[in-house]
Amino acid sequence: MTSDGFRRLALSQPDAVESAHMNHPDFRVRGRIFATLGYPDDAWGMVKLSPIDQELFVQADPETFSPVKGAWGKGGATRVQLRTARKALLSRAFDCAMRATLAAQQARRPASRTSKKSS
């Protein structure tokens, strides 16, 4: 997998857009990052998975997927070694990252309140 291949797969996700932060590209859905590219260097990407999905991807391909160190990794941030990444598995990781990102965004929204007027 190349950086361009990673980028194409990320942008093929519904509603995905490319942006940037901390001097490297990121990929967002509804303003939230679900993947980044080029950190710590050009050999790597990152997908933001649920901790359960992270465990499954690491088990499926430990040469490609590994948790980011520290709290980010415990929360599901998962490094992707581009050199060994296979398109089919990475595409599934992007799908999981998108779903996890949208679910987290939904969970942060306050419940809508309805009020009844007293007669």
N, C-alpha and C positions, 0 to 999 in steps of 0.2 A: 504494500500500500504506500502510496506517495502522499505528500501533503495535499496536493491537488485532488487526489482521490478521496481523501478524508473530507475535504471541503465539499466536493460534489455530493457525497453521501449525506453529509450533515444538511446541506441545503435542499436535498431532495425530500426532506421531511416536511409534512404539511405546516404551512405558516412559519417556517424557519427563515431567519434573516441573519446575515453576518454583521457583526459589530466588532469592537475591540475594547480591551481594557488591559492595563498593566503591560502595554507594548506588545501584545500578541492578539491574534484573532480569536473571537468567540462567536458562538452560534446561539441564537436566542429564539424563544417562542413566547409571545405575549410579554416581551420585555425581560424574561428570565433566562439566564444562561443554562443550557443543557449540555454544552460541549465547548472545549477550547482546543486550540492548536498551537504547537510551538513552545510548550513549556514543559520541562525546563530548557529544552532546546528543540531544534527542528525534527528530531527523531521521534518526538512524542506528541500525543494528543491526550485529551481527557474527556470522559463521558461521566455525567452526573447521574448515577444509578441509585436505586434504593439499596440499602445494605444487603437485603436478601438477593436481589439481582446481581449485585457486585460479587457476592460469594459464588453464585452460579457461573458467572462469566469467568472468574478466576479459576474455578475448578475445570471449566470446559477448555480453557486455553491459558494456562499460567505463564506461558512464554510471552503472550501478548498483553494480557490484562493483569494489573496489580493495583492494590489500594494505594492511593496517595498517602504519604506519611502524615501522622497526627490526626487531629480531630476531623479535618476535611475528609480524610480517607475513611474514618469510622462512620461518617455520615453518608458514604457512598461514592465520593469522588474517586474515580478509577482511571489510572494511567493506561494509555494504549501505546504499545511499542509499534510504530508504523511499519517497520521492516517486516514484522511477522504477522501483521493483521490480515485476516481474510475478509473479503468483501461481504460475504453472506453473514458471518458472525458479527461483524462490525455494524452492518445494517440493522440487525436485531438489537444490538446494544443501543444504537441511536433511537430506535423505537421505544425501548424501555426507558431511556433517559428522558425522552419527550413526555412519556406518560408520568414518570416520577416527578418531573418538573411541573407539569400541569396539576397534578394531584397536590403537590406541596403548595402551589399558588392558591388553589381552591381552599385548602385547609386554613390558609392565613386570612381569608376573607371573613369578615364578621357576618354572622347570620343576619338575614334581613329581618327587620322588625315590622310587624303590622300592629297597628293600634286600632282599637275599637272605640268609637265614640259612645259615650253614655247618653241615653235618651232622657 
